[in-house]
Amino acid sequence: MILPGLSLVELKKYFKVIINKRKKILERNGLLKNVKGKYAILCTLNDKIDKEVIEHAGDSLKIISTYSTGYDHIDINEATRRGIYVTNTGDILTEATADLTFGLILSVARRIPEAQDYLVNRKWIEGWSPDLFLGSNVYGTTLGILGLGKIGSSVARRAKGFHMKILYHNRTRLDDKIEKKSGVEYVGMDDLFNKSDFLTIHTNLNKESENLVDLNYFKKMKPTSFIINTSRGSIINEEDLIFSLKNKIIAGAALDVYENEPLSKKNQLISMKNVVLLPHIGSATVQTRSNMTEVAVKNIIDIANGRKSKYIVNKEVNSTKK
């Protein structure tokens, strides 16, 4: 899979680089074959770098550099146990993902994709109509943010421009001064789902958050509310989401991530008019993706040359190497 930008050229100055030139990820056998005896693996979030892959690579493997912020596709414990550094691309994709999140909010609220399809398919034949594609207001409504980290905070800054009331929930509440400065209000999970007109998910995927947003929480939402997810698909119970949309428990959803990717053609979400779907493009701008390549490559080069990288995920490896 060719990564955007010119940084791979720099990597070739230090290493013999084997590149998957296909547009899809390597199949399991291909992955196992190609990692054997390698010093570094530069992977994407679609590559499952589990214990088997790490073991198959052997003792020569020193770094796993992922072309993503998230690293739930990597067995961190196994890598750490073997003294292998795991690095990510940090917060480079924060602003691009926040832009897309707000784009999804506007798209699902104002029915933009649905209206475009109507026009492109030449169904607009009667001109302006007072009830054509009536949507929902965004300005002055309430935005709920599940996970007010860097991306969630960036979405909150954009919401201020729309004079939205901003609620958030984290496992750990922010300092009172930070809340006031950011213009956000902390609420419990129930209130977050009860009070939000738009609820956007930005929490990490882990054992606690997997299938966190289920029918129980959808039933707490307003029937006029929307859910947006640009984080990880498995945080939402997809079956419960489909049920909630079908039964008008919530008004709609806008998604960039899914429980299983790529999304199956048989997935019921595809045929729903009150859903906006994107193919996992949260960070997909020329500038952001090129910068991500640069960081992912630099992480490998820095560690190979004995330099520290600020993007090391498993910093405890440092102590094992002393």
N, C-alpha and C positions, 0 to 999 in steps of 0.2 A: 504494500500500500504506500504509494508515493506521498510524502508529506509536503505541504506548501513551503515556499521559501528556499533560500540558497544554503542553509546551514549544513545540510547533509554533505555538501562539498567540503566543508571544513572538517567534518568527521572523517572523511576519507584520507585526510593528511596524517591521521594517527592510527587508523585501523583499516583492515580489510573489511569492507561493509557488504553484507548480504541483504538485499532489499526484496521484499515481496512486492513485485510490480503489478500484481493484480489489484482490482478495485475492491475485492472482498478479502476478508481475513483468511489466514491460512487455516486449513482443516487441521484437526487435532494431530494426525500423524505427521503432517508437514511441519507443524510447530515443533513437535518433539524432535524431529530429525534435524531441524535447522538450529535449535538452541544448543545442541550437544557440543561441548568444548569451547563455547563462546565466552568472551570476557564480559560482554554487556548485552542486554536485551533492551531495545527501544520498542515499547509496545503501545497499543492504543487501548481504550477501555473495553473494546470488544474482544481483546485477547485474554483468555483466562490463564493467568500465570499462577497456577496452584502448586501444591507440594510435588506432584508428579513431574511437572515441567521443570521446577527448580532442581529436583533430584536428577533429572535426565540431563540437565545442563552440566552438572558435575562441579568439581572444586574450582574450575577456572572462572566460574561466574562471580563477578564482583559487584555488579550494579544492574539494577532493573530501573530504567528510566521510562516513566509513563507519560504519554502525550495527552495528559488530562490533569485536572485538579483532583478528581476523585481517584481512589486507589482500592476500592472494594473488590476489584477483579484480581488482586494480587494477594497471595498468602503472606501477609506481613510477618506473622509469627515465625514461619518457616524461614523466610529470608533473613530475619534478624538472628535466628538461632544459628544460621550458617555464616553470619558475618557479612551478609550481602546488603549493600545500600539500596534503598528504594527511594527514588526521587519523583516529584511531580512538577507541574508547571506553575504552581502557586496561584496567585490571584490575577494572573494576566487576563483571564477570560471574564473577569467580574463585570466590567462595563458592557461588553458585548452581550453577555447573557441577561443582564438587567434590561438592556434595550429590547431584546427579544421578548422578555417577560412582559414588558409594558405593551409591546406590539400585540401580543396575544390577548392581553386584557382588552385593548381597543377593538381587536378583530372579533372576539366572541361577543362583546357587548353590543357592537354596532353591526354585527352580522356581515362584515366586510367580504369574506370569501364567498358566502352564500349569494350576496348581491352581485359580485363580479361574475360568478357562474351564470347567474340569471341573464346578465347583459351579454356575455360572450356567447351563450347558447341562443341568442336572438329571441329571447322571450319578452324583452322590454319593447312592446309595440304600442302601448297606450300613453306614453309620456309620463309626466309627473303625476303622482297620486298621493293623497294625504296619509294613506295607510300602507304604503309600499315599504317593506322591510323595516318595520318599527323595531328599534332596538332598545337598549337600556343606557341610562346616563352613567358616565364615569365620574365626571366633575362633581365634587361635593359628596361623594359616597364614602363608604367605609371599606378600607383595605385591611385585610388580616394577613399577617406574614408569619408562617410557621418556619422558624429558623432565621433569626435576625443576625446572620453572619455578614460577611462582606458583600455577597450578592444581594441578600435580603435588605441590607442597609442601603445599597445602591438603588434598589427598587423603591425603597421608602423615600429617598431623595427625589426621585422622579414623581412620586405620588404627591409630594408637596406642591408641585406645579399645577396639579389638578385639584388642589384644596381638599384632598381626601383626609379623613380621619384615619390615623394609622394605629392599628392594634398589632401586638406581636406576642408570640410565646416562644420561649427558649427553655431548655432544661435548667439553665442558670440565668436568673434575671440580671439585666444590666444595672450598672450603677445609676443611681437617681439622677446625677448630673448629666450622664450620657443620654439618658432618656429625654430629659428636658431639652438638651441641645439638639437631639435628633428629631424631637417632636413626635415621639412614639409613646404609646401607653401599653404597659404590660397587663396581660389578662391570662386567666387559666385556659386550658384547652377547650373546655365546654363553651366558655364565653367567646373564644376566638371563632368557633364555628357558628355559634348562635348569632353573633352581631355583625359578621362580615358580609358585605355585598359581593366582594371579590376576595377569595382566599388563595394566596399563592404560596407554594411550597419550596423551601430552600434549605431544608435540613439534610444532613448526611444520611446515607444508607448504612445501617448497621442492624444488629439483631433486634434492637429495641424499636427501630423505626420501620422495619419491614412489615408491610401490610398494616401500618399504623392507621391510615385513613380508611376506615371500613364503613359498613352500613350504619353502624352505631353513630359515627360522626356525621355522615351524610344526613341522617335524620334530624340532627341538631341544626342543620343549615336552613336558611330561608328558602322557600320555593322559588324566589326570584334571584337567588345568588349563583355565583359561578366559581368553579375551582380551576386553578391554573397550576401546571407542574412543569418546571424546567430543571428539576433536580435529578431524581432517579425514579424510574417508573414503578419499581417495586414498593415504594413508600405508600402508594395507593393500591388498595385491593381492587383490581380492574373489574372483576366480576360484580362487585358491589357498586362500583361506579356505573357500569352499564345498567344495572337494575335501577339505580337512582335516577339516571337520565330517562330511561324508558317510562318510569312511573312518575315523572315530573316532581321528584323529591327535591331536585335542584334544577335551575334553569339551563345550565350548560357547562361545558368544560373546554379548556384549551390546553393541549398537551404537546410537549416536544420530546417526551421520554415515555417508555412503555415497559411493562412487565417483561415482555419478550421482544427483542429487536432482531431483525426488522419486523415490523408489524405484519401479521398474517393478513392476506387478502380476505380471509373469512372472518376477520375480527369485526364484531358488530359495531364498533365505534365508527368505522369507515362510512357506514350508511346513515349515520345520524346527522340531521341538519343542525342540531344545536351544539355541535362539537367542531372545534378547529384543531386540525392535526398537522404537525410538522415532523419531518424525518430526522430528529435529533440534530438540530443545527444551532444550538445555543451560542456557541462561540464562533460560528461560521462567518467571519469577515476576513477579508484578505489580510488585513493588518494583524488581527488577533491570532489567526492560525499560523502566520509566518513567525510571529513572536513566540508562539508555543513551540514551534520546531526549533527555534534558536535556543530556547531554554532547555528543552529536552536533550539537545545535542551538547550544549555547554555543560550540563550536569555530568555527562559521561566523560567529557574531556577534562573537566576540573578534577574529578575524583581520580581519574587515571594518572593525572600529574601531581597528585598529592595535595591539591587545593581543596578548601572547604566549599561546599555548596549550601546555600541557604534554603534550598528546596528539598533537603533530606527529610523524609517522612519518619523513618525509624532512627532517630538520633541516638538511641541507646547502642547502636552498632559502634559508635565512636568509642564508648567505654570498653567494649570487648576487644578493640583493636589496640588498646594501649599496652 
